[in-house]
Amino acid sequence: MLALREFVDSNGRIFWGWFFLIFGSFSFVFFLYAAVVSKLLPPSDNSVIQAIQNDWYYCFLVPLTLPILFVAVYFHWLSMKLFKHA
């Protein structure tokens, strides 16, 4: 019975691992299209694609978020060091 539970747990982890990997990949490809590729294509007749082409929010979102990300990672590292040596 314990072996069956371990097998089901490991299959659940494998499923969620693949799910997050595929979801992250699709999200990355969609963002790359919205931020870079859609600006290089000619204007489209599709209203959704046209809205993505005319939107400039996501083109500036990631470059402006990167410095804040570096500050957050540094403070996280610093807090872990202070907690470890306290």
MMTF fields as JSON, N, C-alpha, C and O atoms, coordinates in Angstrom:
{
  "mmtfVersion": "1.0.0",
  "mmtfProducer": "UNKNOWN",
  "numBonds": 343,
  "numAtoms": 344,
  "numGroups": 86,
  "numChains": 1,
  "numModels": 1,
  "chainsPerModel": [1],
  "groupsPerChain": [86],
  "chainIdList": ["A"],
  "bondAtomList": [4, 2, 8, 6, 12, 10, 16, 14, 20, 18, 24, 22, 28, 26, 32, 30, 36, 34, 40, 38, 44, 42, 48, 46, 52, 50, 56, 54, 60, 58, 64, 62, 68, 66, 72, 70, 76, 74, 80, 78, 84, 82, 88, 86, 92, 90, 96, 94, 100, 98, 104, 102, 108, 106, 112, 110, 116, 114, 120, 118, 124, 122, 128, 126, 132, 130, 136, 134, 140, 138, 144, 142, 148, 146, 152, 150, 156, 154, 160, 158, 164, 162, 168, 166, 172, 170, 176, 174, 180, 178, 184, 182, 188, 186, 192, 190, 196, 194, 200, 198, 204, 202, 208, 206, 212, 210, 216, 214, 220, 218, 224, 222, 228, 226, 232, 230, 236, 234, 240, 238, 244, 242, 248, 246, 252, 250, 256, 254, 260, 258, 264, 262, 268, 266, 272, 270, 276, 274, 280, 278, 284, 282, 288, 286, 292, 290, 296, 294, 300, 298, 304, 302, 308, 306, 312, 310, 316, 314, 320, 318, 324, 322, 328, 326, 332, 330, 336, 334, 340, 338],
  "bondOrderList": [1, 1, 1, 1, 1, 1, 1, 1, 1, 1, 1, 1, 1, 1, 1, 1, 1, 1, 1, 1, 1, 1, 1, 1, 1, 1, 1, 1, 1, 1, 1, 1, 1, 1, 1, 1, 1, 1, 1, 1, 1, 1, 1, 1, 1, 1, 1, 1, 1, 1, 1, 1, 1, 1, 1, 1, 1, 1, 1, 1, 1, 1, 1, 1, 1, 1, 1, 1, 1, 1, 1, 1, 1, 1, 1, 1, 1, 1, 1, 1, 1, 1, 1, 1, 1],
  "groupList": [{"groupName": "MET", "atomNameList": ["N", "CA", "C", "O"], "elementList": ["N", "C", "C", "O"], "formalChargeList": [0, 0, 0, 0], "bondAtomList": [1, 0, 2, 1, 3, 2], "bondOrderList": [1, 1, 2], "singleLetterCode": "M", "chemCompType": "L-PEPTIDE LINKING"}, {"groupName": "LEU", "atomNameList": ["N", "CA", "C", "O"], "elementList": ["N", "C", "C", "O"], "formalChargeList": [0, 0, 0, 0], "bondAtomList": [1, 0, 2, 1, 3, 2], "bondOrderList": [1, 1, 2], "singleLetterCode": "L", "chemCompType": "L-PEPTIDE LINKING"}, {"groupName": "ALA", "atomNameList": ["N", "CA", "C", "O"], "elementList": ["N", "C", "C", "O"], "formalChargeList": [0, 0, 0, 0], "bondAtomList": [1, 0, 2, 1, 3, 2], "bondOrderList": [1, 1, 2], "singleLetterCode": "A", "chemCompType": "L-PEPTIDE LINKING"}, {"groupName": "ARG", "atomNameList": ["N", "CA", "C", "O"], "elementList": ["N", "C", "C", "O"], "formalChargeList": [0, 0, 0, 0], "bondAtomList": [1, 0, 2, 1, 3, 2], "bondOrderList": [1, 1, 2], "singleLetterCode": "R", "chemCompType": "L-PEPTIDE LINKING"}, {"groupName": "GLU", "atomNameList": ["N", "CA", "C", "O"], "elementList": ["N", "C", "C", "O"], "formalChargeList": [0, 0, 0, 0], "bondAtomList": [1, 0, 2, 1, 3, 2], "bondOrderList": [1, 1, 2], "singleLetterCode": "E", "chemCompType": "L-PEPTIDE LINKING"}, {"groupName": "PHE", "atomNameList": ["N", "CA", "C", "O"], "elementList": ["N", "C", "C", "O"], "formalChargeList": [0, 0, 0, 0], "bondAtomList": [1, 0, 2, 1, 3, 2], "bondOrderList": [1, 1, 2], "singleLetterCode": "F", "chemCompType": "L-PEPTIDE LINKING"}, {"groupName": "VAL", "atomNameList": ["N", "CA", "C", "O"], "elementList": ["N", "C", "C", "O"], "formalChargeList": [0, 0, 0, 0], "bondAtomList": [1, 0, 2, 1, 3, 2], "bondOrderList": [1, 1, 2], "singleLetterCode": "V", "chemCompType": "L-PEPTIDE LINKING"}, {"groupName": "ASP", "atomNameList": ["N", "CA", "C", "O"], "elementList": ["N", "C", "C", "O"], "formalChargeList": [0, 0, 0, 0], "bondAtomList": [1, 0, 2, 1, 3, 2], "bondOrderList": [1, 1, 2], "singleLetterCode": "D", "chemCompType": "L-PEPTIDE LINKING"}, {"groupName": "SER", "atomNameList": ["N", "CA", "C", "O"], "elementList": ["N", "C", "C", "O"], "formalChargeList": [0, 0, 0, 0], "bondAtomList": [1, 0, 2, 1, 3, 2], "bondOrderList": [1, 1, 2], "singleLetterCode": "S", "chemCompType": "L-PEPTIDE LINKING"}, {"groupName": "ASN", "atomNameList": ["N", "CA", "C", "O"], "elementList": ["N", "C", "C", "O"], "formalChargeList": [0, 0, 0, 0], "bondAtomList": [1, 0, 2, 1, 3, 2], "bondOrderList": [1, 1, 2], "singleLetterCode": "N", "chemCompType": "L-PEPTIDE LINKING"}, {"groupName": "GLY", "atomNameList": ["N", "CA", "C", "O"], "elementList": ["N", "C", "C", "O"], "formalChargeList": [0, 0, 0, 0], "bondAtomList": [1, 0, 2, 1, 3, 2], "bondOrderList": [1, 1, 2], "singleLetterCode": "G", "chemCompType": "PEPTIDE LINKING"}, {"groupName": "ILE", "atomNameList": ["N", "CA", "C", "O"], "elementList": ["N", "C", "C", "O"], "formalChargeList": [0, 0, 0, 0], "bondAtomList": [1, 0, 2, 1, 3, 2], "bondOrderList": [1, 1, 2], "singleLetterCode": "I", "chemCompType": "L-PEPTIDE LINKING"}, {"groupName": "TRP", "atomNameList": ["N", "CA", "C", "O"], "elementList": ["N", "C", "C", "O"], "formalChargeList": [0, 0, 0, 0], "bondAtomList": [1, 0, 2, 1, 3, 2], "bondOrderList": [1, 1, 2], "singleLetterCode": "W", "chemCompType": "L-PEPTIDE LINKING"}, {"groupName": "TYR", "atomNameList": ["N", "CA", "C", "O"], "elementList": ["N", "C", "C", "O"], "formalChargeList": [0, 0, 0, 0], "bondAtomList": [1, 0, 2, 1, 3, 2], "bondOrderList": [1, 1, 2], "singleLetterCode": "Y", "chemCompType": "L-PEPTIDE LINKING"}, {"groupName": "LYS", "atomNameList": ["N", "CA", "C", "O"], "elementList": ["N", "C", "C", "O"], "formalChargeList": [0, 0, 0, 0], "bondAtomList": [1, 0, 2, 1, 3, 2], "bondOrderList": [1, 1, 2], "singleLetterCode": "K", "chemCompType": "L-PEPTIDE LINKING"}, {"groupName": "PRO", "atomNameList": ["N", "CA", "C", "O"], "elementList": ["N", "C", "C", "O"], "formalChargeList": [0, 0, 0, 0], "bondAtomList": [1, 0, 2, 1, 3, 2], "bondOrderList": [1, 1, 2], "singleLetterCode": "P", "chemCompType": "L-PEPTIDE LINKING"}, {"groupName": "GLN", "atomNameList": ["N", "CA", "C", "O"], "elementList": ["N", "C", "C", "O"], "formalChargeList": [0, 0, 0, 0], "bondAtomList": [1, 0, 2, 1, 3, 2], "bondOrderList": [1, 1, 2], "singleLetterCode": "Q", "chemCompType": "L-PEPTIDE LINKING"}, {"groupName": "CYS", "atomNameList": ["N", "CA", "C", "O"], "elementList": ["N", "C", "C", "O"], "formalChargeList": [0, 0, 0, 0], "bondAtomList": [1, 0, 2, 1, 3, 2], "bondOrderList": [1, 1, 2], "singleLetterCode": "C", "chemCompType": "L-PEPTIDE LINKING"}, {"groupName": "THR", "atomNameList": ["N", "CA", "C", "O"], "elementList": ["N", "C", "C", "O"], "formalChargeList": [0, 0, 0, 0], "bondAtomList": [1, 0, 2, 1, 3, 2], "bondOrderList": [1, 1, 2], "singleLetterCode": "T", "chemCompType": "L-PEPTIDE LINKING"}, {"groupName": "HIS", "atomNameList": ["N", "CA", "C", "O"], "elementList": ["N", "C", "C", "O"], "formalChargeList": [0, 0, 0, 0], "bondAtomList": [1, 0, 2, 1, 3, 2], "bondOrderList": [1, 1, 2], "singleLetterCode": "H", "chemCompType": "L-PEPTIDE LINKING"}],
  "groupTypeList": [0, 1, 2, 1, 3, 4, 5, 6, 7, 8, 9, 10, 3, 11, 5, 12, 10, 12, 5, 5, 1, 11, 5, 10, 8, 5, 8, 5, 6, 5, 5, 1, 13, 2, 2, 6, 6, 8, 14, 1, 1, 15, 15, 8, 7, 9, 8, 6, 11, 16, 2, 11, 16, 9, 7, 12, 13, 13, 17, 5, 1, 6, 15, 1, 18, 1, 15, 11, 1, 5, 6, 2, 6, 13, 5, 19, 12, 1, 8, 0, 14, 1, 5, 14, 19, 2],
  "groupIdList": [1, 2, 3, 4, 5, 6, 7, 8, 9, 10, 11, 12, 13, 14, 15, 16, 17, 18, 19, 20, 21, 22, 23, 24, 25, 26, 27, 28, 29, 30, 31, 32, 33, 34, 35, 36, 37, 38, 39, 40, 41, 42, 43, 44, 45, 46, 47, 48, 49, 50, 51, 52, 53, 54, 55, 56, 57, 58, 59, 60, 61, 62, 63, 64, 65, 66, 67, 68, 69, 70, 71, 72, 73, 74, 75, 76, 77, 78, 79, 80, 81, 82, 83, 84, 85, 86],
  "secStructList": [7, 2, 2, 2, 2, 2, 2, 2, 2, 2, 2, 2, 2, 2, 2, 2, 2, 2, 2, 2, 2, 2, 2, 2, 2, 2, 2, 2, 2, 2, 2, 2, 0, 0, 0, 0, 0, 2, 2, 2, 1, 7, 7, 7, 1, 1, 2, 2, 2, 2, 2, 2, 2, 2, 7, 7, 2, 2, 2, 2, 2, 2, 2, 2, 2, 2, 2, 2, 2, 2, 2, 2, 2, 2, 2, 2, 2, 2, 2, 2, 2, 2, 2, 2, 6, 7],
  "xCoordList": [0.824, 0.0, 0.871, 0.53, 1.989, 2.892, 3.542, 3.747, 3.866, 4.477, 3.496, 3.898, 2.213, 1.199, 1.072, 0.972, 1.075, 0.985, 2.196, 2.052, 3.394, 4.598, 4.541, 4.98, 4.001, 3.873, 2.906, 3.181, 1.776, 0.796, 1.371, 1.166, 2.086, 2.71, 3.75, 3.819, 4.561, 5.58, 4.941, 5.442, 3.854, 3.158, 2.509, 2.461, 2.014, 1.443, 2.493, 2.238, 3.663, 4.755, 5.203, 5.488, 5.262, 5.648, 4.623, 4.992, 3.333, 2.28, 2.39, 2.37, 2.506, 2.572, 3.855, 3.858, 4.94, 6.178, 6.043, 6.436, 5.487, 5.27, 4.255, 4.408, 3.21, 2.189, 2.801, 2.556, 3.586, 4.2, 5.247, 5.395, 5.962, 6.938, 6.253, 6.705, 5.179, 4.457, 3.758, 3.786, 3.125, 2.455, 3.447, 3.159, 4.599, 5.625, 6.16, 6.433, 6.308, 6.784, 5.774, 6.152, 4.493, 3.457, 3.371, 3.199, 3.488, 3.45, 4.619, 4.449, 5.804, 6.976, 6.824, 7.149, 6.332, 6.16, 5.114, 5.309, 4.0, 2.979, 3.516, 3.263, 4.248, 4.816, 5.822, 5.849, 6.65, 7.62, 6.908, 7.348, 5.82, 5.047, 4.439, 4.507, 3.845, 3.171, 4.153, 3.828, 5.349, 6.292, 7.199, 7.595, 7.546, 8.553, 8.025, 8.041, 7.561, 7.231, 6.057, 6.084, 5.029, 3.845, 4.155, 3.469, 5.171, 5.54, 6.235, 6.245, 6.816, 7.536, 6.651, 7.035, 5.462, 4.562, 3.74, 3.543, 3.258, 2.381, 1.039, 0.677, 0.3, -1.004, -1.947, -1.972, -2.712, -3.6, -5.049, -5.383, -5.922, -7.355, -8.046, -9.17, -7.387, -7.954, -7.895, -6.85, -9.022, -9.073, -8.201, -7.635, -8.08, -7.254, -5.773, -5.043, -5.34, -3.94, -3.632, -2.541, -4.589, -4.393, -4.265, -3.467, -5.051, -4.941, -3.58, -2.996, -3.069, -1.744, -0.668, 0.292, -0.818, 0.172, 0.184, 1.24, -0.961, -1.044, -0.726, -0.596, -0.6, -0.348, 1.149, 1.902, 1.598, 3.012, 3.316, 4.455, 2.319, 2.509, 3.53, 4.458, 3.365, 4.227, 5.641, 6.572, 5.811, 7.164, 8.019, 9.236, 7.386, 8.115, 8.045, 8.829, 7.127, 6.921, 8.135, 8.627, 8.622, 9.726, 11.033, 11.708, 11.426, 12.683, 12.653, 13.677, 11.495, 11.418, 11.277, 11.517, 10.895, 10.746, 12.078, 12.26, 13.0, 14.257, 15.087, 15.598, 15.255, 16.02, 15.369, 16.066, 14.064, 13.367, 13.554, 13.678, 13.576, 13.805, 15.189, 15.334, 16.205, 17.553, 17.62, 18.286, 16.958, 16.924, 16.209, 16.668, 15.09, 14.35, 15.165, 15.153, 15.871, 16.708, 17.845, 18.179, 18.44, 19.522, 19.005, 19.648, 17.852, 17.321, 16.905, 17.016, 16.431, 16.106, 17.375, 17.39, 18.44, 19.699, 20.224, 20.685, 20.158, 20.65, 19.858, 20.442, 18.546, 17.736, 18.012, 18.007, 18.252, 18.588, 19.942, 20.108, 20.912, 22.214, 22.088, 22.695, 21.302, 21.126, 20.395, 20.724, 19.409, 18.677, 19.585, 19.519, 20.419, 21.307, 22.356, 22.703, 22.865, 23.946, 23.467, 24.287, 22.173, 21.661, 21.683, 21.285],
  "yCoordList": [-1.196, 0.0, 1.264, 2.26, 1.214, 2.363, 2.611, 3.761, 1.538, 1.691, 2.341, 3.153, 1.997, 2.602, 4.087, 4.893, 4.455, 5.871, 6.649, 7.766, 6.066, 6.734, 6.872, 7.886, 5.86, 5.926, 7.028, 7.776, 7.137, 8.18, 9.555, 10.49, 9.703, 10.979, 11.385, 12.552, 10.429, 10.773, 11.116, 11.994, 10.458, 10.806, 12.176, 12.912, 12.524, 13.85, 14.933, 15.98, 14.69, 15.652, 15.792, 16.892, 14.664, 14.711, 15.494, 16.309, 15.261, 15.986, 17.483, 18.272, 17.875, 19.308, 19.931, 21.1, 19.18, 19.692, 19.982, 21.05, 19.03, 19.25, 20.347, 21.136, 20.4, 21.435, 22.826, 23.689, 23.051, 24.365, 24.667, 25.819, 23.664, 23.857, 24.267, 25.196, 23.59, 23.915, 25.253, 26.042, 25.536, 26.815, 27.977, 29.017, 27.799, 28.842, 29.064, 30.198, 27.987, 28.115, 28.854, 29.737, 28.505, 29.211, 30.674, 31.543, 30.957, 32.341, 33.132, 34.276, 32.53, 33.199, 33.476, 34.568, 32.493, 32.667, 33.743, 34.568, 33.749, 34.764, 36.154, 37.099, 36.293, 37.6, 38.048, 39.221, 37.123, 37.47, 37.945, 38.901, 37.287, 37.729, 39.103, 39.976, 39.302, 40.571, 41.725, 42.848, 41.468, 42.552, 42.846, 43.996, 41.837, 42.043, 41.73, 42.592, 40.508, 40.041, 40.805, 41.147, 41.078, 41.753, 43.165, 43.674, 43.792, 45.143, 45.118, 46.128, 43.976, 43.86, 43.427, 43.573, 42.894, 42.412, 43.553, 44.576, 43.389, 44.42, 44.451, 43.47, 45.553, 45.646, 44.518, 44.1, 44.044, 42.91, 43.366, 44.416, 42.57, 42.835, 42.259, 42.647, 41.345, 40.745, 41.762, 42.364, 41.954, 42.989, 42.656, 43.561, 41.387, 40.999, 41.229, 41.795, 40.791, 40.981, 42.469, 42.93, 43.204, 44.648, 45.341, 46.265, 44.894, 45.464, 45.149, 45.994, 43.94, 43.576, 44.408, 44.83, 44.648, 45.436, 46.893, 47.526, 47.424, 48.835, 49.074, 50.223, 48.014, 48.152, 48.24, 47.396, 49.244, 49.426, 49.17, 49.349, 48.755, 48.565, 47.465, 47.67, 46.299, 45.163, 45.339, 44.702, 46.182, 46.436, 47.145, 46.962, 47.948, 48.69, 48.034, 48.379, 47.097, 46.495, 45.706, 45.947, 44.783, 43.922, 44.685, 44.508, 45.532, 46.261, 47.144, 47.316, 47.701, 48.531, 47.701, 48.209, 46.446, 45.578, 44.929, 44.569, 44.778, 44.094, 44.745, 44.012, 46.08, 46.64, 46.361, 46.104, 46.411, 46.109, 44.638, 44.304, 43.772, 42.353, 42.131, 41.352, 42.81, 42.666, 43.17, 42.552, 44.258, 44.774, 43.787, 43.536, 43.224, 42.268, 41.011, 40.492, 40.513, 39.32, 39.614, 38.776, 40.795, 41.153, 41.22, 40.684, 41.867, 41.946, 40.579, 40.312, 39.716, 38.356, 37.629, 36.984, 37.732, 37.105, 37.676, 36.926, 39.006, 39.645, 39.195, 38.929, 39.107, 38.688, 37.235, 36.889, 36.381, 34.99, 34.9, 34.086, 35.73, 35.717, 36.227, 35.672, 37.278, 37.804, 36.802, 36.666, 36.099, 35.102, 33.92, 33.39, 33.508, 32.366, 32.656, 31.763, 33.869, 34.204, 34.929, 35.417, 35.008, 35.69, 34.789, 35.204],
  "zCoordList": [0.0, 0.0, 0.0, -0.638, 0.716, 0.764, -0.594, -0.984, -1.312, -2.638, -3.605, -4.438, -3.505, -4.371, -4.087, -5.012, -2.812, -2.447, -2.95, -3.448, -2.823, -3.34, -4.851, -5.393, -5.55, -7.0, -7.41, -8.349, -6.715, -7.029, -6.72, -7.495, -5.606, -5.259, -6.295, -6.68, -6.749, -7.736, -9.069, -9.771, -9.445, -10.683, -10.578, -11.563, -9.412, -9.211, -9.347, -9.943, -8.802, -8.931, -10.375, -10.847, -11.071, -12.486, -13.284, -14.129, -13.03, -13.738, -13.495, -14.439, -12.226, -11.925, -12.443, -12.828, -12.461, -13.022, -14.508, -14.976, -15.249, -16.681, -16.935, -17.867, -16.104, -16.265, -16.135, -16.978, -15.101, -14.903, -15.975, -16.383, -16.427, -17.492, -18.795, -19.466, -19.154, -20.39, -20.267, -21.211, -19.124, -18.919, -18.973, -19.565, -18.362, -18.402, -19.805, -20.199, -20.557, -21.935, -22.802, -23.572, -22.687, -23.451, -23.046, -23.901, -21.763, -21.308, -21.873, -22.293, -21.886, -22.422, -23.916, -24.382, -24.667, -26.11, -26.393, -27.286, -25.643, -25.85, -25.529, -26.277, -24.434, -24.096, -25.146, -25.52, -25.625, -26.654, -27.918, -28.558, -28.275, -29.44, -29.193, -30.058, -28.015, -27.725, -27.616, -28.0, -27.1, -26.854, -28.024, -28.213, -28.826, -29.863, -31.261, -32.14, -31.465, -32.808, -33.401, -34.583, -32.611, -33.155, -33.652, -34.538, -33.094, -33.54, -34.902, -35.605, -35.282, -36.535, -37.703, -38.863, -37.393, -38.437, -39.024, -38.368, -40.254, -40.826, -40.09, -39.44, -40.18, -39.499, -39.916, -41.074, -38.949, -39.175, -39.197, -38.647, -39.84, -39.846, -38.616, -38.298, -37.928, -36.727, -35.589, -35.346, -34.889, -33.853, -32.65, -32.037, -32.302, -31.148, -31.463, -30.65, -32.633, -33.009, -33.19, -32.854, -33.715, -33.88, -32.52, -32.368, -31.533, -30.189, -29.577, -28.9, -29.81, -29.298, -29.984, -29.339, -31.28, -32.01, -31.562, -31.551, -31.198, -30.808, -29.334, -28.911, -28.553, -27.122, -26.87, -27.356, -26.121, -25.803, -24.332, -23.901, -23.557, -22.119, -21.832, -21.049, -22.461, -22.158, -22.697, -22.204, -23.689, -24.198, -23.151, -23.11, -22.315, -21.287, -19.916, -19.031, -19.722, -18.405, -17.933, -16.831, -18.727, -18.295, -18.137, -17.122, -19.1, -18.877, -17.632, -16.97, -17.309, -16.108, -14.83, -13.735, -14.958, -13.794, -13.395, -12.233, -14.336, -14.044, -12.93, -12.083, -12.876, -11.753, -10.395, -9.414, -10.339, -9.081, -8.712, -7.534, -9.702, -9.445, -8.837, -7.895, -9.369, -8.812, -7.374, -6.543, -7.066, -5.695, -4.779, -3.664, -5.236, -4.416, -4.154, -3.038, -5.161, -4.979, -4.012, -3.175, -4.119, -3.201, -1.766, -0.864, -1.531, -0.162, 0.362, 1.559, -0.519, -0.083, 0.36, 1.409, -0.439, -0.077, 1.236, 2.096, 1.399, 2.612, 3.834, 4.884, 3.71, 4.855, 5.228, 6.41, 4.234, 4.548, 5.258, 6.166, 4.853, 5.517, 6.962, 7.878, 7.149, 8.5, 9.387, 10.565, 8.838, 9.617, 9.955, 11.064, 9.023, 9.232, 10.295, 11.069, 10.353, 11.273, 12.527, 13.305, 12.733, 13.922, 15.126, 16.215]
}
